[in-house]
Amino acid sequence: MERPQRSYIETHFENISQVTKIQCLWIPDIYEKMDPELLNLLDKRVRKIIPLPVADQ
């Protein structure tokens, strides 16, 4: 996570670091909005951190 992103989170959510750990998904900024490859990557990375139910297909 880049410093400006972390600073934004910490500024707008003052106590966030006391409540939870900020996780970085390490996804490069090379994707267009709603790119299927990006969505798939987000799904995989988030599920490693937070167990989510499988969406109906």
C-alpha positions as CSV (number, residue, x, y, z in Angstrom):
1,M,0.0,0.0,0.0
2,E,1.3,3.4,-0.9
3,R,1.8,6.0,1.9
4,P,-0.9,8.4,0.5
5,Q,-3.5,5.6,0.6
6,R,-2.6,4.6,4.1
7,S,-2.6,8.3,5.2
8,Y,-6.1,8.8,3.7
9,I,-7.5,5.8,5.5
10,E,-5.9,6.8,8.8
11,T,-7.2,10.4,8.4
12,H,-10.7,9.5,7.5
13,F,-11.1,6.6,9.8
14,E,-9.2,7.9,12.9
15,N,-9.4,4.8,15.1
16,I,-9.2,2.1,12.4
17,S,-5.8,0.9,13.5
18,Q,-7.1,0.3,17.0
19,V,-10.0,-1.7,15.6
20,T,-8.5,-3.8,12.9
21,K,-5.3,-4.3,10.9
22,I,-5.1,-2.6,7.5
23,Q,-4.5,-5.3,4.9
24,C,-2.8,-4.7,1.5
25,L,-4.0,-6.9,-1.3
26,W,-0.9,-6.1,-3.5
27,I,-2.8,-5.6,-6.7
28,P,-1.0,-3.5,-9.3
29,D,-2.8,-0.4,-10.6
30,I,-3.0,-1.7,-14.2
31,Y,-6.7,-2.6,-14.5
32,E,-9.7,-0.8,-15.8
33,K,-12.7,-0.3,-13.6
34,M,-14.8,-3.6,-13.3
35,D,-12.2,-5.5,-15.4
36,P,-13.2,-9.2,-15.0
37,E,-9.5,-10.1,-14.3
38,L,-9.4,-7.5,-11.5
39,L,-12.7,-8.7,-10.0
40,N,-11.4,-12.2,-10.0
41,L,-8.1,-11.2,-8.4
42,L,-10.0,-9.1,-5.7
43,D,-12.2,-12.0,-4.9
44,K,-9.3,-14.4,-4.4
45,R,-7.2,-12.0,-2.3
46,V,-10.1,-10.9,-0.1
47,R,-11.2,-14.5,0.5
48,K,-7.7,-15.2,1.9
49,I,-8.3,-12.6,4.6
50,I,-12.1,-12.7,5.1
51,P,-14.1,-15.9,4.6
52,L,-17.0,-15.0,2.4
53,P,-19.9,-17.2,1.1
54,V,-19.6,-18.3,-2.5
55,A,-21.9,-16.2,-4.7
56,D,-24.7,-17.9,-6.7
57,Q,-23.7,-18.4,-10.3
